[in-house]
Amino acid sequence: GAGVSQSPSNKVTEKGKDVELRCDPISGHTALYWYRQSLGQGLEFLIYFQGNSAPDKSGLPSDRFSAERTGGSVSTLTIQRTQQEDSAVYLCASRSTTDNEQFFGPGTRLTVL
Amino acid sequence: DAKTTQPPSMDCAEGRAANLPCNHSTISGNEYVYWYRQIHSQGPQYIIHGLKNNETNEMASLIITEDRKSSTLILPHATLRDTAVYYCIVRVAYRDDKIIFGKGTRLHILP
């Protein structure tokens, strides 16, 4: 079956602009996670959604970052007034309630000029 | 903070076994050891996990010491495609919580 997909694969934007990154999880997966990976760094947790529960936003670095998950499926990560330090690969993962593992998408490479 | 310590990089000759160590001295009784890897320009990929017994699957073997304070991931016959960053993680299984990734070990497979 299809894995986690993300779009766009690459995004170049100017400082101060808003961007939206999309994640399509594996069908039927109830949990969805966003991480980011800056150049040469490890993966940093941002936010996760589980079913209808309130999302865990503890990893969001600032109030410029927000995420939604509509209908328990597709998720959008929004970064407002982008800064150069937001440049990173943004990774999405999903997980079913019966699996041990999170399945990761290919990521969106964001470059803020 | 990541609860694991790994060497930043390792080399292994193609065809040989790659043994990647991980220290997790503060692991709790209900925490499992997980391994993921990230091949360049791809998202992380799950490899294997275990609690206290050694585990083996089609990708690798996981050896956990009796005191559970360290473990070793073994790739029995490394190929060039195994070149990646390998992350050792401790976490409670079957929990929908975030993964705390450390810096991992960058494994270079040498031809």
Backbone of each chain as ProteinMPNN parsed JSONL, in Angstrom:
{"seq_chain_A": "GAGVSQSPSNKVTEKGKDVELRCDPISGHTALYWYRQSLGQGLEFLIYFQGNSAPDKSGLPSDRFSAERTGGSVSTLTIQRTQQEDSAVYLCASRSTTDNEQFFGPGTRLTVL", "coords_chain_A": {"N_chain_A": [[0.815, -1.199, 0.0], [0.232, 2.408, -0.173], [2.625, 4.657, 1.15], [3.474, 7.154, 3.629], [2.912, 10.344, 2.385], [4.253, 13.488, 1.327], [3.943, 16.946, 0.61], [4.906, 20.161, -0.692], [7.818, 18.582, -2.236], [10.037, 20.107, -2.204], [10.52, 23.444, -1.098], [10.987, 26.774, -1.678], [11.231, 29.884, -0.221], [10.693, 33.361, 0.545], [12.054, 35.284, 3.204], [9.809, 36.126, 5.762], [7.491, 35.432, 4.454], [4.535, 33.323, 4.468], [4.22, 29.763, 4.8], [2.846, 26.603, 3.787], [2.849, 23.241, 4.578], [2.199, 19.945, 3.565], [0.867, 16.836, 4.695], [0.078, 13.533, 3.963], [-1.097, 10.91, 5.631], [-0.617, 7.341, 6.163], [-3.361, 5.41, 5.174], [-5.885, 4.979, 7.542], [-4.241, 5.198, 9.73], [-4.078, 6.441, 12.962], [-2.513, 8.149, 14.438], [-0.429, 10.975, 14.006], [2.56, 12.631, 13.242], [4.766, 15.426, 13.342], [8.066, 16.319, 12.531], [11.221, 18.059, 12.482], [14.274, 18.561, 10.716], [17.171, 20.092, 10.892], [20.028, 21.272, 9.038], [22.626, 19.023, 9.344], [21.817, 18.313, 11.856], [20.052, 16.378, 14.369], [16.788, 14.771, 14.423], [14.009, 16.724, 15.309], [11.28, 16.854, 17.401], [8.056, 18.184, 16.693], [5.102, 18.341, 16.753], [2.218, 16.334, 17.632], [-0.638, 14.414, 16.643], [-3.408, 12.583, 17.813], [-6.029, 10.771, 17.002], [-9.089, 12.106, 18.062], [-8.132, 13.544, 20.138], [-6.688, 16.326, 21.973], [-4.0, 17.937, 20.353], [-0.5, 17.279, 20.908], [1.483, 19.854, 21.383], [3.967, 20.453, 22.225], [6.511, 20.612, 21.102], [6.638, 22.667, 19.286], [8.456, 25.383, 18.045], [7.906, 28.132, 18.16], [5.247, 30.611, 18.266], [4.759, 31.092, 15.666], [4.484, 28.801, 14.352], [2.114, 26.368, 13.445], [-0.297, 23.709, 13.32], [-2.69, 21.667, 11.671], [-5.086, 19.039, 11.603], [-7.221, 17.691, 9.519], [-10.331, 16.053, 9.549], [-9.236, 13.823, 10.663], [-7.254, 12.854, 9.039], [-5.478, 14.057, 6.605], [-2.822, 16.365, 7.205], [-1.754, 19.703, 7.845], [1.051, 21.718, 8.128], [1.769, 24.87, 9.168], [3.8, 27.662, 8.723], [4.271, 30.815, 9.771], [5.35, 34.036, 8.691], [8.069, 33.416, 7.873], [11.43, 32.645, 8.878], [15.005, 32.682, 8.393], [16.176, 30.73, 9.95], [14.261, 28.81, 9.99], [14.69, 27.155, 7.937], [14.91, 23.877, 6.891], [14.486, 20.272, 6.801], [11.275, 19.078, 6.822], [9.586, 16.589, 8.367], [7.07, 14.127, 8.261], [5.227, 11.686, 10.039], [3.341, 8.673, 10.487], [1.242, 6.479, 12.416], [-0.285, 3.406, 13.306], [-2.694, 2.131, 15.691], [-1.94, -0.342, 16.392], [0.624, -0.858, 15.733], [4.177, -0.939, 16.378], [5.85, 0.895, 15.262], [6.671, 4.096, 13.827], [5.872, 5.374, 10.693], [7.649, 7.042, 8.307], [7.416, 9.884, 6.13], [8.842, 11.204, 3.033], [9.657, 13.769, 3.463], [9.694, 17.407, 3.423], [11.711, 19.748, 1.988], [12.525, 22.784, 3.176], [13.514, 25.968, 2.28], [14.469, 29.058, 3.34], [14.98, 32.15, 2.132]], "CA_chain_A": [[0.0, 0.0, 0.0], [0.949, 3.668, -0.232], [3.214, 5.114, 2.396], [3.212, 8.55, 3.972], [3.37, 11.254, 1.346], [4.35, 14.885, 1.735], [4.091, 17.881, -0.501], [5.787, 19.828, -1.808], [9.07, 17.948, -1.826], [10.94, 21.23, -1.963], [9.858, 24.739, -1.071], [11.876, 27.914, -1.457], [10.404, 31.042, 0.072], [11.414, 34.536, 1.033], [11.868, 35.624, 4.612], [8.604, 36.888, 6.04], [6.328, 34.824, 3.822], [3.935, 32.16, 5.121], [4.265, 28.53, 3.999], [2.043, 25.474, 4.235], [3.394, 21.955, 4.204], [1.105, 18.988, 3.655], [1.195, 15.428, 4.966], [-0.971, 12.528, 3.807], [-0.628, 9.723, 6.352], [-1.09, 6.044, 5.696], [-4.798, 5.291, 5.427], [-6.253, 4.245, 8.75], [-3.364, 5.519, 10.863], [-4.736, 7.44, 13.792], [-1.532, 9.07, 15.007], [0.357, 11.689, 12.999], [3.636, 13.379, 13.891], [5.642, 16.299, 12.566], [9.418, 16.532, 13.037], [12.053, 18.776, 11.525], [15.69, 18.216, 10.759], [18.014, 21.149, 10.356], [21.244, 20.769, 8.414], [23.622, 18.476, 10.255], [21.246, 18.079, 13.185], [19.131, 15.261, 14.502], [15.375, 15.071, 14.226], [13.403, 17.468, 16.422], [9.833, 16.706, 17.435], [7.29, 19.425, 16.654], [3.712, 18.227, 17.188], [1.569, 15.122, 17.183], [-2.083, 14.27, 16.712], [-3.906, 11.221, 18.016], [-7.479, 10.714, 16.936], [-9.788, 13.352, 18.377], [-7.547, 14.161, 21.325], [-5.966, 17.578, 21.751], [-2.649, 17.627, 19.9], [0.663, 17.605, 21.744], [2.192, 20.913, 20.66], [5.09, 20.842, 23.077], [7.75, 20.797, 20.369], [6.607, 23.806, 18.368], [9.48, 26.32, 18.529], [7.369, 29.475, 18.39], [3.836, 30.729, 17.88], [4.634, 31.196, 14.198], [4.243, 27.446, 13.867], [0.848, 25.761, 13.83], [-0.643, 22.566, 12.488], [-4.06, 21.175, 11.73], [-5.343, 17.731, 11.011], [-8.643, 17.73, 9.179], [-10.995, 14.776, 9.347], [-8.43, 12.72, 11.166], [-6.383, 12.297, 8.005], [-4.452, 14.971, 6.104], [-2.368, 17.405, 8.127], [-1.028, 20.834, 7.278], [1.917, 22.475, 9.029], [1.873, 26.242, 8.678], [4.814, 28.518, 9.335], [3.996, 32.209, 9.415], [6.474, 34.998, 8.747], [9.233, 32.53, 7.932], [12.758, 33.158, 9.152], [16.037, 31.832, 7.8], [16.433, 29.585, 10.819], [13.227, 27.801, 9.761], [15.148, 26.278, 6.854], [15.097, 22.519, 7.409], [13.609, 19.263, 6.215], [10.141, 18.83, 7.705], [9.194, 15.186, 8.186], [5.802, 13.693, 8.829], [5.151, 10.249, 10.282], [2.053, 8.218, 11.005], [1.305, 5.215, 13.153], [-1.58, 2.822, 13.664], [-2.769, 1.81, 17.112], [-1.455, -1.702, 16.639], [2.021, -0.968, 15.319], [5.226, -0.379, 17.213], [6.716, 1.831, 14.581], [6.179, 5.235, 13.075], [6.266, 5.335, 9.289], [7.986, 8.411, 7.931], [7.361, 10.322, 4.751], [10.139, 11.604, 2.468], [10.01, 15.099, 3.938], [9.678, 18.627, 2.605], [12.891, 20.584, 2.246], [12.156, 24.198, 3.156], [14.627, 26.915, 2.253], [14.028, 30.444, 3.508], [16.062, 33.025, 1.658]], "C_chain_A": [[0.848, 1.247, 0.0], [1.471, 4.018, 1.144], [2.776, 6.524, 2.702], [3.725, 9.423, 2.831], [3.336, 12.681, 1.861], [4.501, 15.753, 0.496], [4.18, 19.307, 0.012], [7.04, 19.106, -1.319], [10.127, 19.001, -1.508], [10.143, 22.518, -1.99], [10.915, 25.799, -0.78], [10.991, 29.136, -1.26], [11.274, 32.188, 0.555], [11.094, 34.772, 2.508], [10.624, 36.489, 4.773], [7.341, 36.321, 5.415], [5.797, 33.666, 4.677], [4.05, 30.948, 4.198], [3.36, 27.486, 4.629], [2.657, 24.193, 3.697], [2.319, 20.898, 4.488], [1.632, 17.583, 3.918], [-0.054, 14.572, 4.769], [-0.517, 11.254, 4.499], [-1.106, 8.443, 5.678], [-2.555, 5.902, 6.111], [-5.058, 4.45, 6.669], [-5.365, 4.515, 9.947], [-3.97, 6.666, 11.656], [-3.772, 8.47, 14.366], [-0.692, 9.683, 13.895], [1.322, 12.619, 13.71], [4.309, 14.292, 12.875], [6.976, 16.436, 13.31], [10.116, 17.476, 12.055], [13.514, 18.416, 11.773], [16.461, 19.327, 10.077], [19.328, 20.551, 9.882], [22.229, 20.295, 9.473], [23.122, 18.17, 11.643], [20.379, 16.827, 13.178], [17.701, 15.697, 14.284], [14.782, 15.679, 15.493], [11.894, 17.332, 16.336], [9.149, 18.069, 17.424], [5.909, 19.267, 17.291], [3.187, 16.849, 16.837], [0.085, 15.118, 17.494], [-2.421, 12.799, 16.931], [-5.418, 11.281, 18.056], [-8.096, 12.078, 17.183], [-9.224, 14.062, 19.604], [-6.867, 15.476, 20.962], [-4.53, 17.257, 21.351], [-1.601, 18.005, 20.937], [1.513, 18.597, 20.965], [3.51, 21.284, 21.325], [6.385, 21.105, 22.334], [7.76, 21.988, 19.421], [7.532, 24.9, 18.887], [8.985, 27.734, 18.797], [5.914, 29.51, 17.956], [3.671, 30.997, 16.387], [4.309, 29.849, 13.577], [2.881, 26.959, 14.35], [0.576, 24.592, 12.901], [-2.094, 22.202, 12.712], [-4.098, 19.779, 11.152], [-6.848, 17.637, 10.784], [-9.173, 16.328, 8.961], [-10.183, 13.581, 9.798], [-7.488, 12.121, 10.137], [-5.271, 13.277, 7.654], [-4.109, 16.023, 7.156], [-1.611, 18.485, 7.362], [-0.232, 21.521, 8.378], [2.104, 23.852, 8.415], [2.948, 26.981, 9.453], [4.552, 29.933, 8.836], [5.267, 33.037, 9.533], [7.804, 34.245, 8.865], [10.527, 33.306, 8.165], [13.791, 32.194, 8.564], [16.314, 30.601, 8.66], [15.346, 28.509, 10.721], [13.632, 26.834, 8.652], [15.518, 24.911, 7.43], [14.317, 21.562, 6.527], [12.519, 18.962, 7.244], [9.579, 17.449, 7.373], [7.891, 14.902, 8.903], [5.855, 12.182, 9.008], [3.749, 9.905, 10.749], [2.199, 6.827, 11.606], [-0.106, 4.725, 13.405], [-1.559, 2.451, 15.145], [-2.177, 0.448, 17.425], [0.003, -1.891, 16.254], [2.958, -0.401, 16.356], [5.894, 0.817, 16.57], [5.958, 2.998, 13.963], [6.738, 5.124, 11.662], [6.455, 6.769, 8.819], [7.784, 8.656, 6.443], [8.73, 10.794, 4.296], [10.583, 12.991, 2.9], [9.794, 16.189, 2.908], [10.896, 19.446, 2.985], [12.494, 22.044, 2.087], [13.419, 25.048, 3.207], [14.048, 28.325, 2.325], [15.191, 31.359, 3.153], [16.087, 34.35, 2.403]], "O_chain_A": [[2.066, 1.163, 0.157], [0.848, 3.719, 2.163], [1.824, 7.034, 2.112], [4.853, 9.249, 2.37], [2.517, 13.041, 2.706], [5.094, 15.359, -0.508], [3.591, 19.631, 1.044], [7.287, 19.034, -0.115], [10.99, 18.803, -0.654], [9.218, 22.678, -2.786], [11.634, 25.734, 0.217], [10.092, 29.385, -2.064], [12.435, 32.003, 0.922], [9.993, 34.486, 2.976], [10.41, 37.448, 4.031], [6.235, 36.692, 5.808], [6.52, 33.105, 5.501], [3.988, 31.079, 2.976], [3.135, 27.483, 5.84], [2.947, 24.08, 2.506], [1.628, 20.948, 5.506], [2.695, 17.196, 3.432], [-1.109, 14.854, 5.339], [0.376, 10.574, 3.993], [-1.902, 8.477, 4.739], [-2.937, 6.227, 7.235], [-4.519, 3.353, 6.821], [-5.69, 4.111, 11.064], [-4.325, 7.71, 11.11], [-4.195, 9.563, 14.743], [-0.292, 8.994, 12.956], [0.952, 13.309, 14.66], [4.405, 13.962, 11.693], [7.02, 16.638, 14.524], [9.651, 17.665, 10.931], [13.916, 18.028, 12.87], [16.414, 19.487, 8.857], [19.694, 19.447, 10.283], [22.616, 21.043, 10.371], [23.905, 17.807, 12.521], [20.025, 16.295, 12.126], [17.436, 16.863, 13.992], [15.027, 15.204, 16.602], [11.296, 17.658, 15.311], [9.615, 19.004, 18.076], [5.579, 19.967, 18.248], [3.638, 16.244, 15.864], [-0.38, 15.725, 18.458], [-1.823, 11.903, 16.335], [-6.012, 11.774, 19.014], [-7.685, 13.078, 16.594], [-9.777, 15.066, 20.055], [-6.516, 15.713, 19.806], [-3.906, 16.385, 21.956], [-1.79, 18.925, 21.733], [2.184, 18.227, 20.002], [4.097, 22.32, 21.014], [7.278, 21.759, 22.874], [8.79, 22.285, 18.816], [7.413, 25.309, 20.042], [9.591, 28.459, 19.585], [5.41, 28.562, 17.354], [2.545, 31.114, 15.902], [3.908, 29.769, 12.416], [2.536, 27.117, 15.521], [1.156, 24.501, 11.819], [-2.649, 22.403, 13.792], [-3.265, 19.392, 10.333], [-7.634, 17.52, 11.724], [-8.551, 15.515, 8.278], [-10.422, 12.456, 9.36], [-6.978, 11.017, 10.324], [-4.241, 13.322, 8.326], [-4.973, 16.502, 7.89], [-0.928, 18.215, 6.374], [-0.774, 21.865, 9.428], [2.547, 23.978, 7.273], [2.997, 26.929, 10.682], [4.604, 30.207, 7.637], [6.134, 32.769, 10.364], [8.553, 34.418, 9.827], [10.693, 34.442, 7.722], [13.483, 31.037, 8.277], [16.653, 29.542, 8.132], [15.485, 27.429, 11.295], [12.982, 25.807, 8.454], [16.337, 24.811, 8.343], [13.587, 21.976, 5.626], [12.812, 18.633, 8.393], [9.155, 17.184, 6.248], [7.652, 15.382, 10.011], [6.47, 11.481, 8.204], [3.054, 10.736, 11.333], [3.157, 6.106, 11.33], [-1.011, 5.512, 13.681], [-0.5, 2.462, 15.773], [-1.939, 0.12, 18.587], [0.556, -2.976, 16.433], [2.597, 0.497, 17.118], [6.448, 1.667, 17.267], [4.777, 2.898, 13.627], [7.914, 4.821, 11.461], [5.551, 7.599, 8.917], [7.956, 7.762, 5.615], [9.68, 10.788, 5.079], [11.746, 13.356, 2.728], [9.722, 15.941, 1.704], [11.091, 19.795, 4.15], [12.164, 22.487, 0.987], [14.277, 24.862, 4.07], [13.246, 28.729, 1.483], [16.242, 31.339, 3.794], [16.935, 35.198, 2.125]]}, "seq_chain_B": "DAKTTQPPSMDCAEGRAANLPCNHSTISGNEYVYWYRQIHSQGPQYIIHGLKNNETNEMASLIITEDRKSSTLILPHATLRDTAVYYCIVRVAYRDDKIIFGKGTRLHILP", "coords_chain_B": {"N_chain_B": [[15.503, 15.234, 26.307], [17.669, 13.008, 24.539], [18.023, 9.675, 25.612], [20.125, 8.11, 25.075], [23.446, 7.127, 24.09], [25.641, 7.277, 21.424], [28.345, 6.381, 19.206], [29.662, 8.931, 17.071], [30.378, 8.284, 14.423], [31.1, 5.498, 12.237], [33.031, 3.065, 10.468], [32.717, 0.39, 8.12], [33.639, -2.523, 6.395], [32.431, -3.549, 3.243], [30.319, -6.374, 3.081], [31.131, -7.362, 5.485], [30.196, -7.828, 8.974], [28.388, -5.282, 10.501], [28.627, -3.683, 13.528], [26.871, -1.85, 15.686], [27.117, 0.141, 18.467], [25.266, 1.08, 21.457], [24.621, 3.044, 24.252], [22.537, 3.053, 27.066], [22.091, 3.772, 29.841], [20.262, 4.715, 31.685], [17.861, 3.556, 31.215], [14.413, 2.731, 31.628], [12.317, 0.273, 33.287], [10.087, -0.323, 31.722], [10.702, 0.491, 29.216], [11.558, 0.125, 25.811], [14.186, -0.766, 23.526], [14.743, 0.803, 20.558], [15.621, 0.839, 17.104], [16.273, 2.959, 14.411], [16.945, 3.937, 11.037], [18.374, 6.362, 8.808], [18.607, 6.963, 5.592], [20.405, 8.903, 3.261], [18.666, 11.822, 2.366], [16.192, 10.722, 2.754], [13.271, 9.796, 4.755], [13.358, 8.662, 8.208], [13.683, 5.135, 8.863], [12.194, 2.365, 10.323], [13.932, -0.219, 12.056], [14.29, -2.33, 14.034], [13.232, -3.564, 17.256], [13.481, -4.133, 20.83], [13.027, -5.579, 24.119], [14.294, -7.031, 26.335], [15.212, -9.472, 25.548], [17.271, -10.907, 22.988], [16.79, -9.97, 19.602], [15.844, -10.723, 16.243], [15.427, -9.917, 12.851], [14.562, -9.641, 9.349], [16.219, -7.635, 8.615], [18.154, -7.041, 10.572], [19.969, -7.818, 13.638], [19.421, -7.552, 17.151], [21.161, -7.092, 20.028], [20.881, -7.14, 23.427], [22.244, -6.202, 26.482], [22.412, -8.022, 29.606], [21.889, -6.425, 31.834], [20.577, -4.445, 30.597], [21.637, -1.976, 30.015], [23.028, -1.348, 27.783], [23.253, -1.871, 24.222], [23.574, -3.595, 21.051], [23.372, -3.145, 17.643], [23.286, -5.267, 14.934], [24.259, -5.584, 11.658], [24.336, -8.097, 9.547], [25.67, -8.672, 7.064], [26.99, -6.265, 5.675], [26.063, -3.915, 3.169], [26.666, -1.522, 0.504], [24.355, -0.072, 0.405], [23.58, 0.119, 2.988], [24.725, 2.29, 4.077], [24.18, 4.955, 6.156], [22.567, 7.063, 8.652], [22.282, 5.853, 11.854], [19.951, 5.481, 14.375], [19.591, 5.021, 17.799], [17.122, 4.464, 20.14], [15.288, 4.872, 23.136], [12.163, 3.968, 24.369], [8.748, 3.757, 25.475], [6.883, 1.063, 24.385], [4.137, 0.763, 22.067], [2.996, 3.184, 22.543], [1.6, 6.275, 21.792], [3.507, 8.399, 21.572], [5.931, 11.002, 21.078], [9.01, 10.476, 19.286], [12.179, 10.756, 20.614], [14.917, 11.738, 19.127], [18.423, 11.183, 19.056], [21.756, 12.148, 18.105], [22.696, 10.049, 16.634], [24.537, 7.433, 14.826], [26.732, 7.76, 12.199], [27.079, 5.584, 9.703], [29.485, 4.346, 7.594], [29.824, 2.412, 4.805], [32.381, 0.697, 3.395], [33.674, 0.11, 0.187]], "CA_chain_B": [[16.838, 14.814, 25.911], [17.822, 11.609, 24.184], [18.551, 8.896, 26.726], [21.085, 7.164, 24.519], [24.738, 7.615, 23.632], [26.163, 6.484, 20.305], [29.505, 7.006, 18.562], [29.188, 9.761, 15.962], [30.56, 7.67, 13.112], [31.784, 4.206, 12.169], [33.268, 2.499, 9.144], [32.627, -1.059, 8.039], [33.896, -3.019, 5.044], [31.301, -4.227, 2.592], [30.308, -7.816, 3.27], [31.385, -7.687, 6.88], [29.135, -7.477, 9.911], [28.48, -3.961, 11.129], [28.156, -3.741, 14.911], [26.675, -0.47, 16.138], [26.824, 0.132, 19.909], [24.426, 2.13, 22.035], [24.524, 3.033, 25.713], [21.277, 3.598, 27.595], [22.253, 3.368, 31.244], [19.127, 5.16, 32.516], [16.634, 2.981, 30.665], [13.434, 2.3, 32.625], [11.895, -1.11, 33.128], [9.057, -0.49, 30.686], [11.18, 1.086, 27.965], [12.156, -0.738, 24.815], [15.241, -0.204, 22.684], [14.368, 0.855, 19.143], [16.604, 1.333, 16.149], [15.844, 3.479, 13.126], [18.042, 4.46, 10.234], [17.99, 7.388, 7.85], [19.447, 7.02, 4.411], [20.47, 10.286, 2.794], [17.523, 12.416, 1.661], [14.964, 9.973, 3.008], [12.807, 9.809, 6.128], [13.836, 7.529, 9.0], [13.074, 3.827, 8.623], [12.268, 1.461, 11.47], [14.716, -1.433, 11.822], [14.05, -3.41, 14.986], [13.137, -3.127, 18.643], [13.491, -5.225, 21.796], [12.909, -5.217, 25.536], [15.447, -7.585, 27.057], [15.733, -10.606, 24.805], [17.833, -10.599, 21.677], [15.798, -10.016, 18.54], [16.362, -10.8, 14.877], [14.468, -9.885, 11.748], [15.204, -9.768, 8.046], [17.16, -6.542, 8.411], [19.235, -6.921, 11.55], [19.828, -8.442, 14.957], [19.592, -6.64, 18.272], [21.677, -7.763, 21.212], [20.717, -6.273, 24.606], [22.952, -6.777, 27.628], [21.524, -8.532, 30.642], [21.469, -5.319, 32.681], [19.829, -3.552, 29.68], [22.226, -0.646, 29.954], [23.597, -1.116, 26.462], [22.802, -2.803, 23.186], [24.315, -3.558, 19.798], [22.659, -3.483, 16.409], [24.177, -5.988, 14.037], [23.901, -5.808, 10.26], [25.231, -9.249, 9.384], [26.482, -8.608, 5.847], [26.729, -4.887, 5.269], [26.212, -3.533, 1.771], [26.793, -0.073, 0.332], [23.048, 0.533, 0.658], [23.403, 0.285, 4.432], [25.294, 3.569, 4.486], [23.066, 5.749, 6.687], [22.671, 7.42, 10.071], [21.525, 4.882, 12.654], [19.502, 6.068, 15.634], [19.172, 4.153, 18.896], [16.129, 5.217, 20.897], [14.556, 4.122, 24.152], [10.821, 4.5, 24.545], [7.732, 2.789, 25.847], [6.244, 0.547, 23.177], [2.691, 0.888, 21.908], [2.545, 4.469, 23.055], [1.589, 7.266, 20.726], [4.236, 9.601, 21.939], [6.967, 11.402, 20.138], [10.318, 9.852, 19.367], [13.269, 11.687, 20.877], [16.088, 11.285, 18.39], [19.727, 11.763, 19.347], [22.545, 12.475, 16.907], [22.887, 8.828, 15.868], [25.852, 7.023, 14.314], [26.828, 7.759, 10.738], [27.779, 4.372, 9.288], [30.016, 4.351, 6.229], [30.198, 1.096, 4.311], [33.491, 0.913, 2.481], [33.727, -0.932, -0.864]], "C_chain_B": [[16.835, 13.328, 25.549], [18.462, 10.876, 25.35], [19.596, 7.912, 26.255], [22.353, 7.883, 24.113], [25.265, 6.684, 22.572], [27.43, 7.16, 19.78], [29.032, 7.802, 17.352], [29.353, 9.12, 14.591], [31.304, 6.347, 13.247], [31.989, 3.833, 10.722], [33.132, 0.984, 9.22], [32.882, -1.464, 6.592], [32.672, -3.748, 4.514], [31.432, -5.736, 2.746], [30.577, -8.263, 4.694], [30.161, -7.345, 7.731], [29.414, -6.091, 10.486], [27.855, -4.057, 12.516], [28.074, -2.323, 15.47], [26.282, -0.475, 17.615], [25.929, 1.291, 20.331], [24.413, 1.958, 23.549], [23.231, 3.7, 26.142], [21.188, 3.229, 29.062], [21.069, 3.758, 32.119], [17.796, 4.6, 32.011], [15.715, 2.499, 31.786], [12.938, 0.898, 32.292], [10.886, -1.342, 32.014], [9.472, 0.127, 29.345], [11.879, 0.049, 27.088], [13.322, -0.003, 24.146], [14.788, -0.318, 21.231], [15.565, 1.318, 18.325], [15.89, 1.777, 14.884], [17.102, 3.825, 12.329], [17.503, 5.46, 9.235], [19.035, 7.424, 6.753], [19.336, 8.436, 3.847], [19.24, 10.686, 1.978], [16.236, 11.604, 1.795], [14.53, 10.161, 4.455], [13.362, 8.615, 6.882], [13.024, 6.264, 8.727], [13.267, 2.956, 9.858], [13.09, 0.227, 11.112], [14.242, -2.568, 12.727], [13.843, -2.809, 16.367], [13.145, -4.341, 19.555], [13.402, -4.698, 23.211], [14.109, -5.732, 26.33], [16.029, -8.809, 26.37], [16.338, -10.139, 23.491], [16.758, -10.799, 20.613], [16.499, -10.077, 17.194], [15.205, -10.673, 13.912], [15.256, -9.896, 10.44], [16.252, -8.689, 7.813], [18.382, -6.644, 9.313], [18.966, -7.785, 12.768], [20.097, -7.393, 16.021], [20.012, -7.446, 19.481], [21.599, -6.78, 22.38], [21.408, -6.949, 25.769], [21.969, -7.145, 28.73], [21.027, -7.415, 31.563], [20.706, -4.231, 31.904], [20.416, -2.16, 29.59], [22.917, -0.357, 28.63], [23.074, -2.164, 25.49], [23.672, -2.627, 21.948], [23.398, -3.958, 18.662], [23.66, -4.137, 15.474], [23.544, -6.108, 12.654], [24.831, -6.91, 9.77], [26.145, -9.204, 8.16], [26.25, -7.24, 5.207], [26.954, -4.693, 3.773], [26.308, -2.015, 1.684], [25.472, 0.636, 0.635], [22.74, 0.702, 2.142], [24.057, 1.553, 4.945], [24.159, 4.504, 4.887], [23.442, 6.243, 8.088], [21.751, 6.488, 10.841], [21.223, 5.481, 14.019], [19.057, 4.978, 16.6], [18.275, 4.978, 19.809], [15.548, 4.317, 21.973], [13.199, 4.773, 24.343], [9.88, 3.384, 24.943], [7.026, 2.356, 24.582], [4.738, 0.776, 23.221], [2.168, 2.154, 22.569], [2.631, 5.468, 21.916], [2.295, 8.528, 21.155], [5.374, 9.833, 20.961], [8.226, 10.574, 20.346], [11.332, 10.956, 19.624], [14.512, 11.117, 20.205], [17.337, 11.958, 18.933], [20.441, 12.069, 18.042], [22.804, 11.24, 16.053], [24.332, 8.549, 15.515], [25.805, 7.033, 12.8], [27.699, 6.578, 10.335], [28.189, 4.492, 7.826], [30.397, 2.925, 5.865], [31.234, 1.302, 3.207], [33.57, -0.22, 1.459], [35.026, -1.715, -0.817]], "O_chain_B": [[16.125, 12.516, 26.142], [19.356, 11.413, 26.004], [19.92, 6.966, 26.973], [22.347, 9.081, 23.828], [25.337, 5.471, 22.766], [27.575, 8.378, 19.895], [28.092, 7.387, 16.674], [28.557, 9.38, 13.688], [32.025, 6.106, 14.215], [31.218, 4.233, 9.85], [33.399, 0.375, 10.256], [32.391, -0.815, 5.669], [31.981, -4.462, 5.241], [32.511, -6.302, 2.567], [30.288, -9.4, 5.065], [29.231, -6.675, 7.282], [30.532, -5.782, 10.899], [26.702, -4.461, 12.663], [29.098, -1.679, 15.698], [25.244, -1.026, 17.981], [25.847, 2.323, 19.665], [24.215, 0.854, 24.057], [22.874, 4.771, 25.651], [20.313, 2.465, 29.471], [20.888, 3.185, 33.194], [16.731, 5.119, 32.348], [16.178, 1.928, 32.773], [13.112, 0.403, 31.178], [10.834, -2.424, 31.431], [8.645, 0.258, 28.443], [12.667, -0.773, 27.555], [13.417, 1.223, 24.202], [14.489, -1.409, 20.745], [16.406, 2.084, 18.796], [15.025, 1.077, 14.356], [18.184, 3.985, 12.894], [16.332, 5.416, 8.859], [20.173, 7.849, 6.952], [18.29, 9.078, 3.953], [18.834, 9.996, 1.043], [15.297, 11.793, 1.021], [15.309, 10.626, 5.287], [13.796, 7.645, 6.26], [11.838, 6.325, 8.405], [14.378, 2.831, 10.372], [12.97, -0.311, 10.011], [13.845, -3.631, 12.251], [14.236, -1.67, 16.618], [12.853, -5.453, 19.115], [13.666, -3.525, 23.472], [14.849, -4.948, 26.925], [17.194, -9.15, 26.576], [15.959, -9.098, 22.954], [15.921, -11.695, 20.722], [17.6, -9.554, 17.025], [14.137, -11.246, 14.124], [16.464, -10.131, 10.432], [17.082, -8.813, 6.912], [19.504, -6.372, 8.887], [17.904, -8.391, 12.915], [20.89, -6.472, 15.825], [19.312, -8.366, 19.907], [22.19, -5.702, 22.322], [21.191, -8.134, 26.021], [20.846, -6.644, 28.777], [19.885, -7.447, 32.021], [20.256, -3.239, 32.476], [19.74, -1.243, 29.125], [23.346, 0.772, 28.389], [22.531, -3.196, 25.885], [24.404, -1.646, 21.815], [22.729, -4.989, 18.72], [24.752, -3.614, 15.254], [22.451, -6.652, 12.495], [26.024, -6.661, 9.596], [27.287, -9.661, 8.229], [25.418, -7.09, 4.312], [27.898, -5.228, 3.192], [26.064, -1.309, 2.663], [25.46, 1.789, 1.066], [21.759, 1.349, 2.509], [23.955, 1.863, 6.132], [23.283, 4.813, 4.079], [24.489, 5.888, 8.631], [20.573, 6.355, 10.509], [22.123, 5.93, 14.728], [18.245, 4.12, 16.255], [18.646, 6.083, 20.206], [15.338, 3.126, 21.742], [13.101, 5.994, 24.465], [10.187, 2.205, 24.767], [6.612, 3.198, 23.785], [4.153, 0.958, 24.289], [1.05, 2.191, 23.085], [3.611, 5.5, 21.172], [1.72, 9.616, 21.101], [5.719, 8.979, 20.144], [8.473, 10.044, 21.429], [11.34, 11.974, 18.931], [15.083, 10.13, 20.668], [17.326, 13.151, 19.236], [19.807, 12.229, 16.999], [23.102, 11.367, 14.866], [25.233, 9.316, 15.853], [24.947, 6.396, 12.189], [28.903, 6.566, 10.591], [27.358, 4.709, 6.944], [31.209, 2.304, 6.549], [30.985, 1.993, 2.219], [33.536, -1.391, 1.836], [35.23, -2.621, -1.626]]}, "name": "protein", "num_of_chains": 2, "seq": "GAGVSQSPSNKVTEKGKDVELRCDPISGHTALYWYRQSLGQGLEFLIYFQGNSAPDKSGLPSDRFSAERTGGSVSTLTIQRTQQEDSAVYLCASRSTTDNEQFFGPGTRLTVLDAKTTQPPSMDCAEGRAANLPCNHSTISGNEYVYWYRQIHSQGPQYIIHGLKNNETNEMASLIITEDRKSSTLILPHATLRDTAVYYCIVRVAYRDDKIIFGKGTRLHILP"}
